[in-house]
Amino acid sequence: MYDRLKGFRDFYPDEMTARREVIETLEDTASRYGFREIGTPTLEPTRLYTDKSGAEIVEQLYNFTDKGGREVTLTPELTPTVARMVVAKSQALSKPIKWRSTRPFWRYEQVQQGRFREFYQTNVDIFGSSEPEADAEILAFAADALTELGLTRTDFEFRVSHRDILGGLLEAFDADVETEAAIRAVDKSDKIETAEYHELLVEAGLRPDQAETFDDLLGTDDLTDLVAFAETDRVTEAVENLQAVLEAADDFGAGEFCEVSLETARGLDYYTGVVFECFDSTGEVSRSVFGGGRYDDLIESFGGQPTPAVGVAPGHATLQLLCERAGVWPQEALSTDYYVLSVGDTRAVAATIARELRELGHIVESDISGRSFGAQMGYADSINAETVVIVGERDLENGELTLKEMASGEQTTAPLEAFPGDLQRPTYDDWE
Amino acid sequence: MYDRLKGFRDFYPDEMTARREVIETLEDTASRYGFREIGTPTLEPTRLYTDKSGAEIVEQLYNFTDKGGREVTLTPELTPTVARMVVAKSQALSKPIKWRSTRPFWRYEQVQQGRFREFYQTNVDIFGSSEPEADAEILAFAADALTELGLTRTDFEFRVSHRDILGGLLEAFDADVETEAAIRAVDKSDKIETAEYHELLVEAGLRPDQAETFDDLLGTDDLTDLVAFAETDRVTEAVENLQAVLEAADDFGAGEFCEVSLETARGLDYYTGVVFECFDSTGEVSRSVFGGGRYDDLIESFGGQPTPAVGVAPGHATLQLLCERAGVWPQEALSTDYYVLSVGDTRAVAATIARELRELGHIVESDISGRSFGAQMGYADSINAETVVIVGERDLENGELTLKEMASGEQTTAPLEAFPGDLQRPTYDDWE
């Protein structure tokens, strides 16, 4: 007996049916916005992450040396890969580039509720536009996807921040601050004690009184306070950009889901402008459901032409927690349109009927186990067959089939020649 | 600038659109037969392969030690994983178990045309039936999937063999034969010289004259020759089973694609009964397109109850070679139903129209780059937009929109209030 690896999951058909429904909702929503599907490798050169992604991800890499001596890594996120792909074909791609994909990623980290070592995301990105409308379209896609899943404004909210407000405020202090470390501290602030948070800010270079001021500033309701405090173009422009993104999000129908929350920072080093995270409005799912934001410098740092970029990546495991909390996770059972039951020497006729029903697009099973009438009925019931078409020797002599409606248990006969005929959805009722 | 790894592929939207169409054809065909989707891990414990899969696969594993000291491997094939999953939930699953999935696998091997280190397969398996109808349903699914792709009898053929005929014949020789090594030699026979093939058979334990007799026997047109030669129950029953599978395949509509070919052996050690490979009938694609077969002992060897099994796994790269040779690989371009063009201060109205069109299920893009009228028209053209809805300030003052049919270049106006209204597919023609 073999066990699967810790943090990895097997999805049996019942669970997979629900997951597939959610994945299709995310993909279809993105598709309707004109995000085009791409396919990407599972392995990348390790330095794609060690160069840019930040220390936390690097510690969690599934990395190894391949049989050709290459340092390789199971992709822990998609962004570096899509950045690499944009650089490779930059000239040939018309801008804005709008891509989507759904696939697994891997991080070696502590397994807990809603967090696995193999986890699935739907990544949605725009390259080539620095306009607020691009950020807003990402927010609008995310809001639409969640409402398509059945979630409402009372279920979730997008906490929106701006990296240049955070960076600009830190710059405005008279101190030698390590910006990335300070932003990582902000990212952790809601998971740790205030004292510990302030200590991390001090470690990043702020004086204790500055750490307190900084914390207070991030809590303000009025963004003009920040402009007044910093008195720098960087903060002024960042505040204007954040407001422009929120206005565009209003026009695009996502405004009602957005609120400014400067404590939201995102853990990755490559973010530059607007960043946001989706949270459960009830707080029952306590951590961020997913996040996204702008990463305008990454393509250039990968050797490409300067190319602004913004994206979001709903992770399916935390999304499932939110959907389950809200009572909208799909509860689909297996469905089967027809079971074609063969008794006696009727296999060829039963097979022809099954083929004709499949050609009409139906899900059709028939006996592949040499079973008795009763055992076939039991199996038809176990796969939730809607209608059983019984092909028996005596019926066939009369040119007939028997149709059994499984829900009611009623049955009737239909002429063999007329079944399924031109009927797109032949059932018991057509011959009753 | 970063490069992707050798043997791994990036799929940009054009190529991905074609691949997605093929994947959906394979998945939909399997779904109509009642094969249910499952989801499976990318990593498995290495011994899942070292124990059972055979030497060739083990040499090609992407295996490493994870950060917890576990010996792990990127799955080189699906069969051991599904066998593990069947064992884990054997009691709860109603038989026959019919599963499908599409995903990548990894083998460190020489990269060549149609062969990559990361390669995609659609796996389709039946567990719990030893009847010939189960083998035949696998053949029928495969034949249906290929004909749904547009391939015909003149394009492909299934070469069908039986492991127990091969094993039984080897047993019938008065020699101490290593069966697995001899079957691997048969599997290679069409890729190597006859002398080399016979030498491998001799290495496996046959005398040179026996190797020649064995080779001759496999070439026979008349299976009763084999029964007469071996005079063992094993060969007699295997021949009967092969004939029963071919008869069931006839009933199931796949008979015309099947021919007996005992030189077809499949490389993996775990196969037991009927095995088959799909070949290009013209021979232009020179190697096997994909294969499958019965593996009745694997579940038990994994610690489960004895559970017969049979499956097939079309690989997408060789299938693409076959489809391209036959001229049926999809040539789809990007498609976009609407581009909603906003000029002047009309963003909010344009966004509302875009949302309404998306709610009707259409693929709709609009400006997210702050572009001029001409630049937006150029982009709309680059994404093959069928209709452009122009939302201009002056038109809006008159309560109107302009609709431009991109193919003809013609345009007309439509009343803002009536667009899109109840029309499922509003176009230029509705207002002309």
Boltz contact constraints between the chains, C-beta under 6 A:
constraints:
  - contact:
      token1: [A, 1]
      token2: [B, 303]
      max_distance: 6.0
  - contact:
      token1: [A, 2]
      token2: [B, 48]
      max_distance: 6.0
  - contact:
      token1: [A, 2]
      token2: [B, 84]
      max_distance: 6.0
  - contact:
      token1: [A, 4]
      token2: [B, 41]
      max_distance: 6.0
  - contact:
      token1: [A, 5]
      token2: [B, 43]
      max_distance: 6.0
  - contact:
      token1: [A, 8]
      token2: [B, 41]
      max_distance: 6.0
  - contact:
      token1: [A, 10]
      token2: [B, 85]
      max_distance: 6.0
  - contact:
      token1: [A, 11]
      token2: [B, 38]
      max_distance: 6.0
  - contact:
      token1: [A, 11]
      token2: [B, 39]
      max_distance: 6.0
  - contact:
      token1: [A, 13]
      token2: [B, 36]
      max_distance: 6.0
  - contact:
      token1: [A, 16]
      token2: [B, 37]
      max_distance: 6.0
  - contact:
      token1: [A, 16]
      token2: [B, 38]
      max_distance: 6.0
  - contact:
      token1: [A, 16]
      token2: [B, 39]
      max_distance: 6.0
  - contact:
      token1: [A, 20]
      token2: [B, 37]
      max_distance: 6.0
  - contact:
      token1: [A, 32]
      token2: [B, 358]
      max_distance: 6.0
  - contact:
      token1: [A, 32]
      token2: [B, 363]
      max_distance: 6.0
  - contact:
      token1: [A, 34]
      token2: [B, 363]
      max_distance: 6.0
  - contact:
      token1: [A, 34]
      token2: [B, 365]
      max_distance: 6.0
  - contact:
      token1: [A, 36]
      token2: [B, 13]
      max_distance: 6.0
  - contact:
      token1: [A, 37]
      token2: [B, 16]
      max_distance: 6.0
  - contact:
      token1: [A, 38]
      token2: [B, 11]
      max_distance: 6.0
  - contact:
      token1: [A, 38]
      token2: [B, 16]
      max_distance: 6.0
  - contact:
      token1: [A, 39]
      token2: [B, 11]
      max_distance: 6.0
  - contact:
      token1: [A, 39]
      token2: [B, 16]
      max_distance: 6.0
  - contact:
      token1: [A, 41]
      token2: [B, 4]
      max_distance: 6.0
  - contact:
      token1: [A, 41]
      token2: [B, 8]
      max_distance: 6.0
  - contact:
      token1: [A, 41]
      token2: [B, 118]
      max_distance: 6.0
  - contact:
      token1: [A, 43]
      token2: [B, 5]
      max_distance: 6.0
  - contact:
      token1: [A, 48]
      token2: [B, 2]
      max_distance: 6.0
  - contact:
      token1: [A, 64]
      token2: [B, 64]
      max_distance: 6.0
  - contact:
      token1: [A, 67]
      token2: [B, 108]
      max_distance: 6.0
  - contact:
      token1: [A, 84]
      token2: [B, 2]
      max_distance: 6.0
  - contact:
      token1: [A, 85]
      token2: [B, 10]
      max_distance: 6.0
  - contact:
      token1: [A, 94]
      token2: [B, 382]
      max_distance: 6.0
  - contact:
      token1: [A, 96]
      token2: [B, 369]
      max_distance: 6.0
  - contact:
      token1: [A, 108]
      token2: [B, 67]
      max_distance: 6.0
  - contact:
      token1: [A, 118]
      token2: [B, 41]
      max_distance: 6.0
  - contact:
      token1: [A, 129]
      token2: [B, 368]
      max_distance: 6.0
  - contact:
      token1: [A, 129]
      token2: [B, 369]
      max_distance: 6.0
  - contact:
      token1: [A, 131]
      token2: [B, 369]
      max_distance: 6.0
  - contact:
      token1: [A, 131]
      token2: [B, 370]
      max_distance: 6.0
  - contact:
      token1: [A, 133]
      token2: [B, 368]
      max_distance: 6.0
  - contact:
      token1: [A, 134]
      token2: [B, 368]
      max_distance: 6.0
  - contact:
      token1: [A, 137]
      token2: [B, 368]
      max_distance: 6.0
  - contact:
      token1: [A, 251]
      token2: [B, 347]
      max_distance: 6.0
  - contact:
      token1: [A, 251]
      token2: [B, 348]
      max_distance: 6.0
  - contact:
      token1: [A, 251]
      token2: [B, 351]
      max_distance: 6.0
  - contact:
      token1: [A, 252]
      token2: [B, 351]
      max_distance: 6.0
  - contact:
      token1: [A, 253]
      token2: [B, 355]
      max_distance: 6.0
  - contact:
      token1: [A, 303]
      token2: [B, 1]
      max_distance: 6.0
  - contact:
      token1: [A, 347]
      token2: [B, 251]
      max_distance: 6.0
  - contact:
      token1: [A, 348]
      token2: [B, 251]
      max_distance: 6.0
  - contact:
      token1: [A, 351]
      token2: [B, 251]
      max_distance: 6.0
  - contact:
      token1: [A, 351]
      token2: [B, 252]
      max_distance: 6.0
  - contact:
      token1: [A, 355]
      token2: [B, 253]
      max_distance: 6.0
  - contact:
      token1: [A, 358]
      token2: [B, 32]
      max_distance: 6.0
  - contact:
      token1: [A, 363]
      token2: [B, 32]
      max_distance: 6.0
  - contact:
      token1: [A, 363]
      token2: [B, 34]
      max_distance: 6.0
  - contact:
      token1: [A, 365]
      token2: [B, 34]
      max_distance: 6.0
  - contact:
      token1: [A, 368]
      token2: [B, 129]
      max_distance: 6.0
  - contact:
      token1: [A, 368]
      token2: [B, 133]
      max_distance: 6.0
  - contact:
      token1: [A, 368]
      token2: [B, 134]
      max_distance: 6.0
  - contact:
      token1: [A, 368]
      token2: [B, 137]
      max_distance: 6.0
  - contact:
      token1: [A, 369]
      token2: [B, 96]
      max_distance: 6.0
  - contact:
      token1: [A, 369]
      token2: [B, 129]
      max_distance: 6.0
  - contact:
      token1: [A, 369]
      token2: [B, 131]
      max_distance: 6.0
  - contact:
      token1: [A, 370]
      token2: [B, 131]
      max_distance: 6.0
  - contact:
      token1: [A, 382]
      token2: [B, 94]
      max_distance: 6.0
